[in-house]
Amino acid sequence: MIDVRSRAFEHLHYFADTLGERPAGSPANHQAEAYVRESFQSNGLAIEEVRVPFPDWSLNSAQLIHAGRSLALSANPFSPACDVTAPTVAVSTLPELEAANITGKIALLYGELSSRPIFPINFMPVRLDRDIAINKLLIEKAPAAVLAVNLHPTRHIDVIEDEDFPLSSATIPVAEGNYLLQHVGETVHLRIDAESRDSHVTTLIGRTAGNPERRIVVSAHFDTKFNTPGAQDNGTGMAVLLTLAEMLAGRDLPIGLDFVAWSDEEFGAHSDTAYVERYRDQFPQMMCCINMDGIGPRAENTTLTMLAQSEAFEQQMHDITTDYPAVVWVDPWYASNHYTYFANGVPALVLGSLTMDRTHQPDDTADWISEAKLDEVTRLVLDIIMAIQDQSTDWTRA
C-alpha cells in the first residue's frame, strides 16, 4: 500500500522543484513527458501519445528606451526578435484600432484592448470575436512592434502569448504604460533578442486493460507558463494523477481508465485538437472526464464543478461530497482540458481551488501546497470512480 501523501508530494517536488518552469516545446517540458511516461510504464499502463509540432522559444534579453530612460518590460513569449526605433500610437478600443494609422509604428495597446490576455490566433477551443478582430487588425496594419499595458498592479500577465502571432511584442507594467501615455507619438527604441527552434509537445494517455466500452478519463496538464515553477498550476494535478494511476492500475475494475497527461494546456492546447481528431469515435465510450487543474493551496478550499452531466450523476456527486465538507461547489468554468470533453458530449468534473491568483506567477511554489489537500482530492476521485463504475455512459450524460 503506497503512502498517498508522500508519493503525491514526491511527484510535486519533481515537477515544481527539480524541473521548475516547463513551457510547451522546451527541454524541461520534454523531461516532464519522460517522467510521466516512465511512471505510466512502471505501473503497467498501455501508453498512447499525441505529438504535434511546437516551437521551443527562449529569450536572451529585451530593452525598451524612451528619451534615454530605460523602461521595464517583459517580451511576450514567442515574440520574434526585433530592433525597432519608431513613434508610438496609443489605442484602447477596437474602433480606435480600426481607425489608427499604426503601420511602421509601435502600437501601444491599453485600456480595454489590454485588459486581459488576447487568445491566440489558432486557439480552437475558444474563439472570441473580440480577440479574432484584434489579431486580424494588428497583422493587417503591420506595426513595427506592439506594446501592451498590463493593467494589473501586481500580477504578471503577458497580454500576447501566441506562437502564431508574427509581430514582435512585449508587455509593460501599468506604471510604464502611464508614463508612455504621457509621451504618445514620441520615439521609443524596442529591442528583443529571442530565439525560436523547431520542437514538439507530446500528450500521453496511459490506459488500463479494463472494459473499452466504458471508460473514465482522469486528466491533468504538466506544462507551465514561462517564469513560474508551476506547483499549483499544475504540478499538483499531475502529482495526484500519477498517484491515482499507481493506486488503480492493477485493480480489477469493470471499467477502463484513461490517465491523460496534457503537454500544452497553457499554450493553445494544440494537442487537444489532435486528440479530438484521433479519438473522436471513442467519446461515446467515455463515462466522464475528471480534470484536475490548480488544486492544493493550503489556505484555500478544493472546488468542484460539473458540465454536460445528467441530474442523477450530479446528485450522486453532491451525495459523495457530503463526506468532504471542505470541498466547495462552484459555477462551471471552461479554461482547461476538460473543455475538450464536455464540448464533445462527455460529462466533465473539474477539481480546482477558490482562486488562481498565484498561478502563472514566480511564487507558485510547493511551499504553498498542502499534503492534506492533495490527499483529499486523491480520496475524492477514488470515491467518484468507485461510485460510478457500474453505471452506463447514458446514465452520466445530460
C-alpha positions in Angstrom: 0.0 0.0 0.0 1.5 3.3 -1.0 1.7 6.4 1.2 -0.5 8.6 -0.8 0.6 11.9 0.8 4.4 11.3 0.4 4.0 9.8 -3.1 2.0 12.8 -4.3 4.5 15.3 -2.8 7.4 13.3 -4.4 5.8 13.9 -7.8 5.0 17.5 -7.0 8.6 18.3 -6.0 9.9 16.8 -9.2 7.7 19.0 -11.3 7.9 22.2 -9.3 11.4 22.0 -7.8 13.6 19.7 -10.0 12.2 20.9 -13.3 10.6 24.3 -12.5 9.2 26.1 -15.5 8.3 23.7 -18.3 6.7 25.6 -21.1 5.4 23.7 -24.1 8.2 22.7 -26.5 11.0 23.3 -24.0 13.6 20.7 -22.9 12.0 20.8 -19.4 8.6 20.0 -20.9 10.2 17.0 -22.6 11.7 15.9 -19.3 8.3 16.1 -17.7 6.9 14.0 -20.5 9.7 11.4 -20.0 8.9 11.3 -16.2 5.2 10.7 -16.9 6.0 8.1 -19.5 8.3 6.2 -17.1 5.6 6.4 -14.3 2.9 5.0 -16.7 5.2 2.2 -17.9 6.2 1.2 -14.4 2.6 0.8 -13.4 1.8 -1.4 -16.5 -0.3 1.1 -18.4 -0.6 0.9 -22.1 0.7 4.1 -23.5 -0.5 6.1 -26.5 0.6 9.5 -27.4 -0.5 12.6 -29.3 2.5 14.6 -30.7 2.3 17.9 -32.5 4.9 20.4 -33.6 5.5 23.3 -31.3 8.4 25.8 -31.0 11.0 25.9 -28.3 11.2 29.7 -27.6 13.7 31.4 -25.4 14.5 35.0 -24.5 18.1 36.3 -24.2 17.4 39.9 -23.4 14.9 42.8 -24.0 15.2 46.5 -23.7 12.8 49.5 -24.1 14.1 53.0 -24.0 12.4 56.4 -24.3 14.5 59.6 -24.2 17.4 57.9 -22.6 15.2 56.3 -19.9 15.1 52.5 -19.7 11.6 51.1 -19.1 10.6 47.8 -17.5 9.1 45.3 -19.9 8.5 41.6 -20.5 9.0 40.3 -24.0 5.9 38.3 -24.8 6.5 34.6 -25.2 7.1 33.6 -28.8 7.8 37.2 -29.9 10.1 37.4 -32.9 13.4 39.2 -32.3 13.5 42.9 -33.3 15.5 46.1 -33.0 13.0 48.9 -33.7 13.0 52.6 -33.3 9.6 54.3 -34.0 7.0 56.6 -32.6 4.1 55.2 -30.5 0.4 55.2 -31.4 -1.9 54.6 -28.5 -5.2 52.6 -29.0 -7.5 51.4 -26.3 -10.6 50.0 -28.2 -11.4 48.1 -31.3 -12.8 51.3 -33.0 -9.7 53.2 -32.2 -7.5 50.3 -33.6 -9.6 50.2 -36.7 -9.1 54.0 -37.3 -5.5 54.3 -36.3 -2.5 54.5 -38.6 0.0 52.2 -36.9 1.8 50.9 -40.0 5.6 51.0 -39.3 5.0 52.5 -35.8 4.8 50.9 -32.4 1.2 50.2 -31.4 0.6 50.9 -27.7 -2.4 48.9 -26.5 -4.0 50.0 -23.3 -7.5 50.1 -21.7 -9.9 47.6 -23.0 -7.5 46.2 -25.6 -5.0 45.2 -22.9 -7.4 44.5 -20.0 -6.9 40.7 -20.3 -4.8 38.3 -22.4 -5.7 38.0 -26.1 -6.5 34.5 -27.1 -4.0 33.0 -29.6 -4.9 33.1 -33.3 -5.3 29.3 -33.7 -6.7 28.5 -30.2 -9.5 26.3 -31.4 -11.3 25.5 -28.1 -12.2 29.2 -27.6 -12.9 31.6 -30.5 -13.8 35.1 -29.2 -14.8 37.7 -31.8 -13.0 40.5 -29.9 -9.7 38.6 -29.9 -10.0 37.5 -33.5 -10.6 41.1 -34.5 -7.6 42.4 -32.5 -5.3 39.8 -34.0 -6.6 40.4 -37.5 -6.3 44.2 -37.4 -2.8 44.2 -35.9 -1.5 41.8 -38.5 -3.2 43.7 -41.4 -2.0 47.1 -40.2 1.6 45.8 -39.7 3.0 48.0 -36.9 6.8 47.8 -36.4 6.0 46.2 -33.0 3.3 46.0 -30.3 3.5 47.1 -26.7 0.6 46.2 -24.3 0.0 47.7 -20.9 -0.6 45.2 -18.1 -3.3 46.9 -16.1 -2.9 44.6 -13.1 -0.8 46.4 -10.4 1.0 43.4 -9.0 0.3 40.3 -11.1 2.5 39.4 -14.1 0.4 39.0 -17.3 1.6 38.5 -20.8 -1.1 40.2 -22.9 0.0 38.5 -26.1 1.3 34.9 -25.9 0.9 33.3 -29.3 3.4 31.3 -31.3 1.5 32.2 -34.5 1.5 35.9 -33.9 4.0 37.3 -36.4 4.7 40.7 -34.8 7.4 41.5 -32.2 5.6 42.3 -29.0 6.1 43.0 -25.3 4.0 43.7 -22.2 4.9 46.6 -19.9 3.8 47.3 -16.3 0.9 49.8 -15.8 3.3 52.4 -14.3 5.4 52.3 -17.5 2.2 52.4 -19.6 1.1 55.5 -17.6 4.5 57.1 -18.4 4.4 56.3 -22.2 0.8 57.5 -22.5 2.1 60.9 -21.4 4.5 60.8 -24.3 2.4 59.3 -27.1 3.8 60.0 -30.6 7.3 60.2 -29.3 10.0 57.8 -30.5 10.9 54.7 -28.4 13.6 52.0 -29.0 12.5 48.4 -28.6 15.0 45.6 -28.8 14.1 41.9 -28.3 16.8 39.2 -28.6 14.9 35.9 -28.7 15.2 32.5 -30.4 12.7 30.0 -31.7 13.7 26.5 -32.6 11.6 23.6 -34.0 10.3 21.3 -31.3 7.2 19.4 -30.3 4.8 18.6 -27.5 3.6 15.2 -26.6 0.4 14.4 -24.6 0.4 10.9 -23.1 -2.5 8.6 -22.5 -1.9 5.7 -20.0 -4.7 3.1 -20.3 -5.7 0.2 -18.1 -6.9 -3.0 -19.6 -10.5 -2.6 -18.4 -13.7 -2.5 -20.4 -13.0 -0.3 -23.5 -16.8 0.3 -23.9 -17.0 2.1 -20.6 -14.0 4.3 -19.7 -13.4 7.1 -17.2 -10.8 9.7 -18.1 -8.6 11.3 -15.4 -6.6 14.2 -16.7 -4.2 17.0 -15.8 -1.6 19.1 -17.6 2.1 19.1 -16.9 3.2 22.3 -18.8 3.6 25.7 -17.3 3.7 29.3 -18.4 7.2 30.9 -18.6 8.9 32.1 -15.4 6.9 30.0 -13.0 7.7 26.7 -11.3 4.0 25.8 -11.6 3.4 24.0 -8.3 -0.4 24.7 -8.1 -0.6 25.1 -11.9 -0.3 22.3 -12.4 2.3 20.2 -10.6 -0.4 19.3 -8.0 -2.8 18.0 -10.6 -0.1 15.8 -12.2 1.0 14.6 -8.7 -2.5 13.3 -7.9 -2.9 11.9 -11.4 0.3 9.8 -11.2 -0.6 8.7 -7.6 -4.0 7.6 -8.7 -2.5 5.7 -11.7 -0.3 3.8 -9.3 -3.2 3.0 -7.0 -5.6 1.9 -9.7 -3.6 0.4 -12.5 -3.6 -3.1 -11.0 -7.2 -3.2 -9.8 -9.8 -5.4 -11.4 -12.5 -2.9 -12.3 -15.5 -3.3 -14.6 -14.4 -0.1 -16.5 -11.3 1.1 -18.3 -9.3 4.1 -17.1 -7.5 6.6 -19.2 -4.9 8.7 -17.5 -4.3 11.7 -19.8 -1.3 13.9 -19.2 -1.6 17.1 -21.3 1.5 18.8 -22.6 0.4 22.2 -23.8 -2.7 23.4 -22.0 -1.1 26.8 -21.3 -0.3 27.4 -25.0 -3.2 27.0 -27.3 -4.0 23.3 -26.5 -2.9 22.1 -29.9 -2.6 18.6 -28.7 -6.3 18.8 -27.6 -7.2 19.4 -31.3 -5.2 16.5 -32.4 -6.6 14.3 -29.6 -10.2 15.1 -30.8 -9.3 14.2 -34.4 -7.8 10.9 -33.3 -10.2 9.8 -30.6 -13.5 11.3 -31.8 -15.1 7.9 -32.3 -14.2 6.9 -28.7 -16.0 9.8 -27.0 -19.3 7.9 -26.8 -17.5 5.2 -24.7 -16.3 7.8 -22.1 -18.4 7.9 -19.0 -16.8 11.2 -17.8 -13.6 13.2 -17.6 -12.3 14.1 -14.1 -9.9 17.0 -14.7 -7.6 18.4 -12.0 -6.2 21.9 -12.5 -5.0 24.3 -9.8 -5.7 22.1 -6.7 -3.8 22.0 -3.4 -3.2 25.5 -1.9 -3.1 25.2 1.9 -5.1 28.4 2.5 -7.9 27.6 0.0 -10.7 25.1 -0.5 -10.8 22.4 -3.1 -13.6 23.3 -5.6 -15.7 21.1 -7.8 -17.9 21.8 -10.7 -19.6 19.8 -13.4 -20.5 20.2 -17.1 -22.7 18.2 -19.5 -23.9 15.9 -16.7 -27.2 14.2 -16.0 -29.3 15.1 -13.0 -28.7 11.7 -11.5 -24.9 12.0 -11.9 -24.8 15.4 -10.3 -27.0 14.3 -7.4 -24.6 11.4 -6.7 -21.6 13.8 -6.7 -23.4 16.0 -4.2 -24.1 12.9 -2.1 -20.4 11.9 -2.2 -19.1 15.4 -1.3 -21.2 15.4 1.9 -18.2 13.3 3.2 -15.9 16.2 2.1 -17.2 19.2 4.0 -14.3 21.4 3.0 -15.0 20.9 -0.8 -16.9 23.9 -2.3 -19.1 23.6 -5.3 -18.6 26.5 -7.8 -20.1 27.6 -11.1 -18.8 25.9 -14.3 -15.5 27.2 -15.8 -14.1 26.3 -19.1 -10.4 27.2 -19.4 -8.7 23.9 -19.1 -8.5 20.5 -20.8 -12.0 19.4 -19.6 -13.3 21.7 -22.4 -12.2 19.0 -24.9 -14.5 16.5 -23.3 -17.7 18.4 -22.4 -17.6 20.2 -25.8 -17.9 16.7 -27.3 -20.7 15.5 -25.1 -18.6 13.8 -22.4 -19.6 14.9 -18.8 -16.8 16.7 -17.0 -16.0 17.0 -13.3 -13.4 19.7 -12.6 -11.4 20.0 -9.4 -9.6 23.2 -8.7 -9.3 25.9 -6.0 -11.1 29.0 -5.0 -8.6 31.4 -6.6 -5.9 31.1 -9.1 -4.1 34.3 -8.0 -0.7 32.6 -7.6 -0.9 30.6 -10.8 1.4 31.8 -13.7 3.5 33.7 -11.1 7.1 33.2 -10.0 5.9 32.4 -6.4 3.8 29.4 -7.5 6.0 27.1 -5.4 5.4 23.9 -3.4 5.7 25.9 -0.2 2.0 27.0 -0.6 0.8 23.4 -1.2 -0.9 21.2 1.4 -0.3 17.4 1.6 -3.7 17.1 3.2 -5.4 18.9 0.2 -3.7 16.5 -2.3 -4.8 13.6 -0.1 -8.4 15.0 -0.1 -8.5 15.2 -3.9 -7.0 11.7 -4.3 -9.6 10.2 -2.0 -12.4 12.1 -3.6 -11.5 11.0 -7.1 -11.2 7.4 -5.9 -14.7 7.6 -4.3 -16.1 9.0 -7.5 -14.7 6.3 -9.6 -15.9 3.6 -7.2 -19.3 5.1 -7.0 -20.0 5.2 -10.8 -18.0 2.2 -12.0 -21.2 0.1 -12.6 -23.2 2.9 -14.3 -23.6 3.3 -18.0 -22.5 6.2 -20.3 -26.1 7.1 -20.8 -26.6 7.4 -17.0 -23.8 10.0 -16.7 -24.8 12.2 -19.7 -27.2 15.1 -19.8 
